[in-house]
Amino acid sequence: MRANSRVAYLYILPGFLVFALFVLVPLGHTAWLSLYDWDGITLGTWTGLDNYTEQLADPDVRTAFSHSMVFLFFFAALPIGLGLVLASVLSRFRLRGLGFFRTVIFLPQVVTAVVVGIAWRWMYADEGTVNQLLSAVGLDGLARAWLGDFTWALPALGLVGTWVMSGLCMVLFLAGISKIDASLYEAARVDGAGPVREFFAVTLPGLKQEMAVGLTLTTIAALRSFDLVYVTTGGGPGNATNVPGFEIYKLAFRQGAVGEACAVAVMLTVLIFTVVLLITRLLREKL
């Protein structure tokens, strides 16, 4: 038994070495740099945990983290809900062109975030597609400079995240529904279950693993978002769309505060691990 265990460890050793080289070592180095006051060029000065206390007290950093919590709703909660609805409908009704529809919904996943950001920046412009559609249906009063509005800029970016992540969730759930035993649905129908009861009694419990994967991926995407904000708003207007990833960029490359940027990066990493762990445990207990 011990020999078999040793052989198993040898098989995973190459993968672990790659993981350690490109993930664990940089993470440890980032944590080490976060303990220094360093501009990225000159010799750094040891500060201990001062970078963490300063950043936790900084209102800009706290605002950035609060915005990432808002992104959790748009990047994770909404796509999971939409994905469940779309997957349930598509699996229940055999529609023509289903493969094409899946491809169109999933397409944002294979397009780089920079391209997505540029496209939506054009669509959200004063004369962009969104305002033109509103004008076409007689809702001119709702038209605005979406990405320049202090109130609506963050939700506007959040909806882009919903659009991007919904396709991933739908494909995950469609794959999960396909492996649920058809006899369970037949038994539910014999008992008089309608579509809604069938969904909650059979489909939802059968998608426990897919929901865990979907929530994990979408949560990570929400908390580490940077490129979408960088391309569309640059954290503006003012600080209205600033997120931790963009705050790290500003501290490191605009203000030359590499140590403080590393401190924020470590806090963000801890937050992601904590949220993902909570999601995993809650799904394990509830479903």
C-alpha positions as CSV (number, residue, x, y, z in Angstrom):
1,M,0.0,0.0,0.0
2,R,2.8,2.4,0.9
3,A,4.6,1.6,-2.4
4,N,1.4,2.4,-4.3
5,S,1.2,5.7,-2.4
6,R,4.8,6.6,-3.3
7,V,4.1,5.9,-7.0
8,A,1.0,8.1,-6.9
9,Y,3.0,10.9,-5.4
10,L,5.6,10.5,-8.1
11,Y,2.9,10.9,-10.7
12,I,1.7,14.2,-9.3
13,L,5.2,15.5,-8.5
14,P,5.8,17.2,-11.9
15,G,2.5,19.0,-11.8
16,F,3.1,20.1,-8.3
17,L,6.5,21.4,-9.1
18,V,5.0,23.5,-12.0
19,F,2.3,24.7,-9.7
20,A,4.8,25.6,-7.0
21,L,7.1,27.4,-9.5
22,F,4.4,29.6,-11.1
23,V,1.9,30.0,-8.2
24,L,3.2,29.3,-4.7
25,V,6.6,30.9,-5.2
26,P,5.2,34.2,-6.7
27,L,2.5,34.2,-4.0
28,G,5.1,33.8,-1.2
29,H,7.3,36.5,-2.8
30,T,4.3,38.9,-3.0
31,A,3.6,38.3,0.7
32,W,7.3,39.0,1.5
33,L,7.3,42.2,-0.6
34,S,4.2,43.4,1.2
35,L,6.2,43.8,4.4
36,Y,8.5,46.4,2.8
37,D,8.1,50.0,1.8
38,W,9.5,49.6,-1.8
39,D,9.1,51.6,-5.0
40,G,10.2,48.8,-7.2
41,I,13.6,50.3,-8.0
42,T,15.5,51.5,-4.9
43,L,16.3,49.4,-1.8
44,G,13.2,48.6,0.2
45,T,12.7,49.4,3.9
46,W,11.2,46.9,6.3
47,T,7.8,48.1,7.6
48,G,6.3,44.8,8.9
49,L,2.5,45.0,8.9
50,D,2.3,48.8,8.4
51,N,1.3,48.4,4.8
52,Y,-1.7,46.3,5.8
53,T,-2.9,48.7,8.5
54,E,-2.5,51.7,6.1
55,Q,-4.4,50.0,3.3
56,L,-7.2,48.8,5.6
57,A,-7.6,52.4,6.8
58,D,-7.6,53.8,3.3
59,P,-11.1,54.7,2.2
60,D,-10.2,54.1,-1.5
61,V,-9.2,50.5,-0.8
62,R,-12.3,49.9,1.3
63,T,-14.4,51.3,-1.5
64,A,-12.7,49.1,-4.0
65,F,-13.4,46.0,-2.0
66,S,-17.0,47.0,-1.5
67,H,-17.4,47.3,-5.3
68,S,-16.0,43.8,-5.7
69,M,-18.9,42.6,-3.4
70,V,-21.3,44.3,-5.8
71,F,-19.6,42.5,-8.7
72,L,-20.3,39.2,-6.9
73,F,-24.0,39.8,-7.5
74,F,-23.5,40.5,-11.2
75,F,-20.7,38.1,-12.0
76,A,-21.9,35.2,-9.8
77,A,-25.5,35.3,-8.5
78,L,-27.2,36.5,-11.7
79,P,-25.3,34.2,-14.1
80,I,-26.0,31.2,-11.9
81,G,-29.7,32.0,-11.8
82,L,-29.8,32.7,-15.6
83,G,-27.8,29.7,-16.3
84,L,-30.1,27.4,-14.3
85,V,-33.2,28.9,-16.1
86,L,-31.7,28.6,-19.6
87,A,-30.3,25.1,-19.0
88,S,-33.6,23.9,-17.6
89,V,-35.6,25.3,-20.5
90,L,-33.2,24.1,-23.2
91,S,-33.0,20.6,-21.7
92,R,-36.8,20.3,-21.4
93,F,-37.7,21.5,-24.8
94,R,-35.9,20.2,-27.9
95,L,-35.5,23.3,-30.1
96,R,-34.1,23.6,-33.5
97,G,-30.7,25.4,-33.7
98,L,-29.9,24.5,-30.1
99,G,-26.2,24.0,-30.9
100,F,-26.0,27.4,-32.5
101,F,-27.8,29.0,-29.5
102,R,-25.4,27.4,-27.1
103,T,-22.5,28.7,-29.1
104,V,-23.8,32.2,-29.2
105,I,-24.4,32.3,-25.5
106,F,-21.0,30.8,-24.7
107,L,-19.1,33.0,-27.2
108,P,-18.2,35.8,-24.7
109,Q,-16.1,33.1,-22.8
110,V,-13.7,32.7,-25.8
111,V,-13.4,36.4,-26.5
112,T,-10.7,38.2,-24.5
113,A,-11.8,40.6,-21.8
114,V,-10.1,43.5,-23.5
115,V,-12.2,43.0,-26.7
116,V,-15.3,42.6,-24.6
117,G,-14.5,45.8,-22.7
118,I,-13.9,47.8,-25.9
119,A,-17.1,46.5,-27.5
120,W,-19.3,47.5,-24.5
121,R,-17.6,50.8,-24.2
122,W,-18.8,51.6,-27.7
123,M,-22.2,50.3,-26.9
124,Y,-22.5,52.3,-23.7
125,A,-21.4,55.6,-25.4
126,D,-23.7,58.6,-25.8
127,E,-24.6,57.5,-29.3
128,G,-24.0,53.8,-28.7
129,T,-26.3,50.9,-29.2
130,V,-27.8,50.9,-25.7
131,N,-29.0,54.5,-26.0
132,Q,-30.1,54.0,-29.6
133,L,-32.3,51.0,-28.5
134,L,-33.8,53.1,-25.7
135,S,-34.6,55.9,-28.1
136,A,-36.1,53.4,-30.6
137,V,-38.6,52.2,-28.0
138,G,-39.5,55.7,-26.7
139,L,-37.4,55.7,-23.6
140,D,-35.1,58.6,-24.5
141,G,-35.3,59.9,-20.9
142,L,-33.4,56.9,-19.7
143,A,-30.5,57.4,-22.1
144,R,-27.3,58.6,-20.5
145,A,-23.5,58.4,-20.6
146,W,-23.6,55.0,-18.7
147,L,-19.9,54.7,-18.0
148,G,-19.6,58.3,-17.0
149,D,-22.5,58.2,-14.5
150,F,-21.5,58.0,-10.8
151,T,-24.7,55.9,-10.1
152,W,-24.9,53.7,-13.1
153,A,-21.3,53.0,-14.1
154,L,-20.8,50.1,-11.7
155,P,-24.1,48.3,-12.5
156,A,-23.4,48.9,-16.2
157,L,-20.0,47.1,-15.8
158,G,-21.7,44.4,-13.7
159,L,-24.1,43.6,-16.5
160,V,-21.2,43.1,-18.8
161,G,-20.0,40.5,-16.3
162,T,-23.4,38.9,-16.3
163,W,-23.4,38.7,-20.1
164,V,-19.9,37.1,-20.1
165,M,-20.5,34.5,-17.3
166,S,-24.0,33.4,-18.1
167,G,-22.9,31.3,-21.0
168,L,-20.3,29.4,-19.0
169,C,-22.9,28.6,-16.3
170,M,-25.5,27.5,-18.9
171,V,-23.0,25.1,-20.5
172,L,-22.0,23.7,-17.1
173,F,-25.6,23.1,-16.1
174,L,-26.6,21.6,-19.5
175,A,-23.7,19.1,-19.1
176,G,-24.9,18.4,-15.5
177,I,-28.5,17.9,-16.5
178,S,-27.5,15.4,-19.3
179,K,-26.0,13.1,-16.6
180,I,-29.1,13.0,-14.4
181,D,-30.9,9.7,-14.6
182,A,-34.0,10.2,-16.9
183,S,-36.0,7.8,-14.6
184,L,-35.9,10.4,-11.9
185,Y,-37.8,12.8,-14.1
186,E,-40.3,10.1,-15.1
187,A,-40.9,9.2,-11.4
188,A,-41.5,12.9,-10.6
189,R,-44.0,13.2,-13.5
190,V,-45.8,10.1,-12.3
191,D,-46.1,11.7,-8.9
192,G,-47.8,14.7,-10.6
193,A,-44.8,17.1,-10.4
194,G,-45.0,20.1,-12.7
195,P,-42.0,21.8,-14.3
196,V,-41.2,24.0,-11.2
197,R,-41.5,21.1,-8.7
198,E,-39.5,18.9,-11.0
199,F,-36.8,21.5,-11.2
200,F,-36.5,21.8,-7.4
201,A,-36.9,18.1,-6.7
202,V,-34.7,16.6,-9.4
203,T,-32.7,19.1,-11.4
204,L,-31.3,21.3,-8.7
205,P,-30.1,18.5,-6.3
206,G,-28.5,16.8,-9.4
207,L,-26.5,19.9,-10.2
208,K,-24.7,20.2,-6.8
209,Q,-21.2,19.7,-8.3
210,E,-21.8,21.9,-11.3
211,M,-23.1,24.7,-9.1
212,A,-20.0,24.5,-6.9
213,V,-17.8,24.7,-10.0
214,G,-19.9,27.5,-11.4
215,L,-20.0,29.6,-8.2
216,T,-16.2,29.1,-7.7
217,L,-15.3,30.3,-11.2
218,T,-17.7,33.2,-11.3
219,T,-16.7,34.3,-7.8
220,I,-13.1,34.3,-8.7
221,A,-13.9,36.3,-11.9
222,A,-15.8,38.9,-9.9
223,L,-13.2,39.4,-7.2
224,R,-10.1,39.5,-9.5
225,S,-11.7,41.7,-12.2
226,F,-9.2,44.2,-13.6
227,D,-9.0,44.2,-17.4
228,L,-12.7,45.1,-17.9
229,V,-12.5,48.1,-15.6
230,Y,-9.1,49.2,-17.0
231,V,-10.4,49.2,-20.6
232,T,-13.8,50.8,-20.0
233,T,-13.7,53.3,-17.2
234,G,-10.2,53.3,-15.6
235,G,-11.8,53.1,-12.2
236,G,-13.9,56.2,-12.9
237,P,-15.9,58.4,-12.9
238,G,-14.0,59.4,-9.8
239,N,-13.7,56.2,-7.8
240,A,-17.1,54.8,-8.8
241,T,-15.8,51.6,-10.5
242,N,-12.6,51.1,-8.7
243,V,-11.9,47.5,-7.7
244,P,-9.1,45.8,-5.8
245,G,-7.3,44.6,-9.0
246,F,-7.3,48.2,-10.4
247,E,-6.2,49.6,-7.0
248,I,-3.2,47.2,-7.1
249,Y,-2.3,48.5,-10.6
250,K,-2.6,52.1,-9.5
251,L,-0.5,51.6,-6.4
252,A,2.3,49.7,-8.1
253,F,2.5,51.4,-11.5
254,R,1.2,54.9,-11.0
255,Q,2.2,55.7,-7.4
256,G,5.3,53.5,-7.2
257,A,4.1,51.9,-3.9
258,V,4.9,48.3,-4.7
259,G,4.9,47.2,-1.1
260,E,1.4,48.6,-0.5
261,A,0.2,47.1,-3.8
262,C,1.5,43.7,-2.7
263,A,-0.4,44.1,0.6
264,V,-3.6,44.7,-1.2
265,A,-2.9,41.7,-3.5
266,V,-2.4,39.5,-0.4
267,M,-5.7,40.8,1.1
268,L,-7.5,40.1,-2.1
269,T,-6.0,36.6,-2.3
270,V,-7.2,35.8,1.3
271,L,-10.6,37.2,0.4
272,I,-10.9,35.0,-2.6
273,F,-9.9,31.9,-0.7
274,T,-12.3,32.7,2.1
275,V,-15.3,33.3,-0.1
276,V,-14.6,30.2,-2.2
277,L,-14.2,28.0,0.9
278,L,-17.5,29.3,2.3
279,I,-19.3,28.6,-1.0
280,T,-17.9,25.1,-1.1
281,R,-19.0,24.3,2.5
282,L,-22.4,25.9,2.2
283,L,-23.2,23.9,-1.0
284,R,-21.9,20.8,0.6
285,E,-24.3,21.3,3.6
286,K,-27.4,22.6,1.8
287,L,-27.5,20.4,-1.3
